[in-house]
Amino acid sequence: MQKIGVCGNGLMGSGIAQVAATSGYDVVVLEADQAALDRGMKRIRQSLDKFVEKGALQAAQRDEALAKLRPTTQLEDLKASDLVIEAIVENMPAKKDLFQRLDALLAPHAIICSNTSSLCVIEMAAVTKRPKQIAGLHFFNPVPIMKLVEVVKTIVTSQATIDTLFAVAAKLGKKPILAQDTPGFIVNRLLVPYLLYAIRMYESGLASKEDIDEGMKLGCGHPMGPLTLLDFVGLDTTYFIAEIMFDEFKDPLMAPPPLLKRMVLAGQHGRKSGKGFYDYEKA
Ligand SMILES: NC(=O)c1ccc[n+]([C@@H]2O[C@H](COP(=O)([O-])OP(=O)(O)OC[C@H]3O[C@@H](n4cnc5c(N)ncnc54)[C@H](O)[C@@H]3O)[C@@H](O)[C@H]2O)c1
């Protein structure tokens, strides 16, 4: 594995491209349009500069990493990739279309992974002629900081593919864990029902939002309480994932509570919208 392709230069793709380049890989980053490509590259430069300011990276290492990145809007530029990590929009038809085109373009040995949070990886693998070389590679936001990667094995992914991805994750400085291709993988399967239950507690008047958050911070040592975390993750994103999990497992603990649905409908999506369980509008 020498050359990595990253599809999508948004929040996650830019972080993945940055980490791959800093770890010594040659990286081609594909975006749908030039403006989004430029925004992602700016995000990468700013993040690398911050690492240099903090003394976590030397200026020469930043420059080396930037030199290893090749931004493009042409799919053909990914042709020489040994591994492609897809981090485009969370939309199955868009992902299937990309997987099909990548499968036709890449060398037979190449592996294709999806950074999807909630979609079924085998559905993407099924549109290719290399299903054994398709897996999930689920990074956490912000990618340059968060240490975990879930390596997602479908019912047909080969052990050789999984072994390669564990080695790549380790070279990226991440701790890989093995997950199955079921909604939520490991982390969200535990986290989402917990977050939904915090909303139910608040909704039923059992406790104030501040006390729920303080309880989990001081009682369990969590860095932030569940309602603050929900605002951070995005209520719309959580609602979307909860619906997919409930649809698959029919577990009432995974059903989005009525308050969550109503907040999403009202546009209260958390930090990014200026309001969620807390207010973020600048005074
Ligand atoms: N945001 C998170 O916290 C998080 C965490 C883990 C995984 N994910 C997953 O990562 C993926 C990306 O999420 P994000 O938050 O970075 O989204 P984002 O909207 O920030 O970025 C997606 C980017 O993909 C680009 N794009 C769309 N179609 C494309 C195509 N065909 N080719 C190339 N680029 C294309 C868009 O222009 C956009 O810039 C999703 O599957 C999401 O579920 C997100």
The ligand as a MOL file (V3000), in Angstrom:
LIG
                    3D

  0  0  0     0  0            999 V3000
M  V30 BEGIN CTAB
M  V30 COUNTS 44 48 0 0 0
M  V30 BEGIN ATOM
M  V30 1 N -19.3720 14.0030 10.0770 0
M  V30 2 C -19.0790 13.0000 10.8910 0
M  V30 3 O -18.9570 13.1780 12.1280 0
M  V30 4 C -18.8420 11.6210 10.3400 0
M  V30 5 C -18.2000 10.6710 11.1330 0
M  V30 6 C -17.9200 9.3960 10.5980 0
M  V30 7 C -18.3230 9.1050 9.2990 0
M  V30 8 N -18.9750 10.0370 8.5550 0 CHG=1
M  V30 9 C -19.3430 9.6800 7.1700 0
M  V30 10 O -18.3820 10.2340 6.2800 0
M  V30 11 C -19.0050 10.5700 5.0240 0
M  V30 12 C -18.7520 12.0320 4.7230 0
M  V30 13 O -19.2760 12.8230 5.7640 0
M  V30 14 P -18.8290 14.3450 5.9730 0
M  V30 15 O -19.3260 14.7460 7.3090 0
M  V30 16 O -17.3900 14.5180 5.6270 0 CHG=-1
M  V30 17 O -19.7080 15.0660 4.8420 0
M  V30 18 P -19.4260 16.4380 4.0740 0
M  V30 19 O -20.7440 16.8930 3.5440 0
M  V30 20 O -18.6200 17.3740 4.9220 0
M  V30 21 O -18.4730 16.0010 2.8500 0
M  V30 22 C -18.8960 15.2250 1.7750 0
M  V30 23 C -18.1910 15.7480 0.5340 0
M  V30 24 O -18.3410 14.8220 -0.5350 0
M  V30 25 C -18.3990 15.5520 -1.7370 0
M  V30 26 N -18.9740 14.6910 -2.7730 0
M  V30 27 C -20.2830 14.3570 -2.9660 0
M  V30 28 N -20.3920 13.5060 -4.0160 0
M  V30 29 C -19.1300 13.2750 -4.4830 0
M  V30 30 C -18.5800 12.4660 -5.5100 0
M  V30 31 N -19.3600 11.7060 -6.2870 0
M  V30 32 N -17.2400 12.4760 -5.6890 0
M  V30 33 C -16.4280 13.2230 -4.9150 0
M  V30 34 N -16.8950 14.0040 -3.9050 0
M  V30 35 C -18.2230 14.0290 -3.6920 0
M  V30 36 C -19.2370 16.7650 -1.3810 0
M  V30 37 O -19.0010 17.8250 -2.3070 0
M  V30 38 C -18.7430 17.0820 0.0270 0
M  V30 39 O -17.6970 18.0510 0.0270 0
M  V30 40 C -20.4750 10.1640 5.1710 0
M  V30 41 O -20.6380 8.8860 4.6690 0
M  V30 42 C -20.6870 10.1900 6.6860 0
M  V30 43 O -21.7180 9.3250 7.1020 0
M  V30 44 C -19.2230 11.2930 9.0290 0
M  V30 END ATOM
M  V30 BEGIN BOND
M  V30 1 1 1 2
M  V30 2 2 2 3
M  V30 3 1 2 4
M  V30 4 1 4 5
M  V30 5 2 4 44
M  V30 6 2 5 6
M  V30 7 1 6 7
M  V30 8 2 7 8
M  V30 9 1 8 9
M  V30 10 1 8 44
M  V30 11 1 9 10
M  V30 12 1 9 42
M  V30 13 1 10 11
M  V30 14 1 11 12
M  V30 15 1 11 40
M  V30 16 1 12 13
M  V30 17 1 13 14
M  V30 18 2 14 15
M  V30 19 1 14 16
M  V30 20 1 14 17
M  V30 21 1 17 18
M  V30 22 2 18 19
M  V30 23 1 18 20
M  V30 24 1 18 21
M  V30 25 1 21 22
M  V30 26 1 22 23
M  V30 27 1 23 24
M  V30 28 1 23 38
M  V30 29 1 24 25
M  V30 30 1 25 26
M  V30 31 1 25 36
M  V30 32 1 26 27
M  V30 33 1 26 35
M  V30 34 2 27 28
M  V30 35 1 28 29
M  V30 36 1 29 30
M  V30 37 2 29 35
M  V30 38 1 30 31
M  V30 39 2 30 32
M  V30 40 1 32 33
M  V30 41 2 33 34
M  V30 42 1 34 35
M  V30 43 1 36 37
M  V30 44 1 36 38
M  V30 45 1 38 39
M  V30 46 1 40 41
M  V30 47 1 40 42
M  V30 48 1 42 43
M  V30 END BOND
M  V30 END CTAB
M  END
